[in-house]
Amino acid sequence: MYIEQLVTSFFAAATFGIIFNAPKRNLIQCGLVGMCGWIVYIVFVELGIDAVPATVAAAVVVAVLSQLCAKLYKTPIIVFIVSGIIPLVPGGLAYDAMRNFVENDYNTAVQLAAKVLLISGAIAIGLVFSEVINQVIRKSGWKRI
């Protein structure tokens, strides 16, 4: 099961790198960043952790790896972050929420929409948290590897 998850998340992230005009030389790194974030998410969910904290952890991993790749490959960080978070975006849940609204199943629709909002917020919190930690490390003078 993990192999399928690895391959699918890699291709999803790399493909969105193509769609967002990432440099061709960085598409493999974009795929790897997205794959690592997705694997963190899957492992946390399988350990019984709710999807929201698992998404925060995965988004932090994506942001940290994106910062490292941006520095290593001298490319803007946004190239890696945008591609890397794509596997974490709750598109299927958002679709199900809208479908339930259309079918007049408002209780289920509101529950799913709330979950979509929480997961989307978790992605944002994870990215911001990582950047705050990065800025604190830079300002304090610690050397990063």
N, C-alpha and C positions, 0 to 999 in steps of 0.2 A: 504494500500500500504506500509506503514512504517513497518508493521509486517513482510511482505515478505522480505523487504530489510534487516531488522534486522537479521532474521533467515538465509537468504542466505549468507550475509556477515560474520556472525559468523561461519557458517560451512566452508566457503571458507578459512577463515584465520586459523581455527583450523585444517582443512585438510592439508593445506600447512605446518602447524606446524608438522604434522605427517610425511609428505614427507621430511622435512628438519631435521628430527630426534630431534625435541624438546623433552625435558623430558615430560613423560606422565602426571606428576603432574602439568605441566604448560600449557596444551593444552586449558583449559577453559580460562585462562588469555590471551593466544594468540588470541583466538576467540573473546574475549571481546575487546581487543585492536583494532583488525581489524574492528569489528562492530562499535565501537565508531568513528573511523576515517571515515568509509563509511557514517555514519549518518551525520557527520559534512559536508561531501562533498554533500550529497543529499539535505540537508537543504539549504546550500549556493546556489546550482544550482537552487532550486525551488524559492529562493528569487530573482533570476534574475542575480546572479553573474556568471561571465564566469567560465568555467571549470578550467582554469589555476590558478587563485587566490583561487578558492574553493579547488583545490588540494593542494596548499601550506598550507592553513589552516588545512586541514585534515591531512597532513603529519606532521605538528607541533603537532597536538593532538596525533597522533600515537607515535611520538618520546617522548613527555612528559609522556604519559602513559607507554611507554616502560621503560623509566628511573625509574619511580615509581615502576613498577612491578619488574624490575631488582634489585632494592634496597630492596623491600619488601620480595621477594622470593629468594634472594641471587643467582641469575641466571644471566648469561651474557646478556647484553642488546640486543645483536644481535638476540637472540631467539625470542624476542617479536617484534622487528622492522621488521625482514624479514616476519614474519607471518602477522604482522599488515598492511604492505603496499600492500600486495597482492590484496586486493579489489580495490585499487587505480590504479593499473597498467593498462595502456590502451591497453590491448591485442586485444580486438575487433576492435579498431580503426586501430591498426597495421595490422591486418588481412585484413580489408577493403582496406587499402592503398596498400598492396601487390596484392590483387585481382584486383584492378583498374590498377595497373601497368601491370599485365598479360593481362588484357583486353584492353590494349592500351588507356585507359582513363587517360592520363598523368596529365591533369589539376586537376581532382579530386584526383588523387593519390598523387600529390605533396601537395595539401592542407591538406589531411589527414595525410600524413607523417610529415608535419610541426606541426600539432596539436599534434601528438604522441610525437615528440621531445620536444615541449613546456610542455606537461603534465609530461613527464619523468623528465625534468629539474626541474619542479615545485616540484616533489617528493623529488629530491635531495636537492633543496633549503630549503624546509620545514624541512627536517631532519638535515641539517647543521645549520640552524637558531636556532633550538631548542637546539642543542648541544652547540652552541656559548653562548646562554643565560644561559644554565646550567653552563658552565665554568665561566662566569662572576659572577654568583651568588656564586659559590664555592670560587672563588678568593677573592670576596669582604667580605666574612665571614658571609653572611646572613645565617640564619638557614632555611632549607626547612622543610616543614611539611611532 
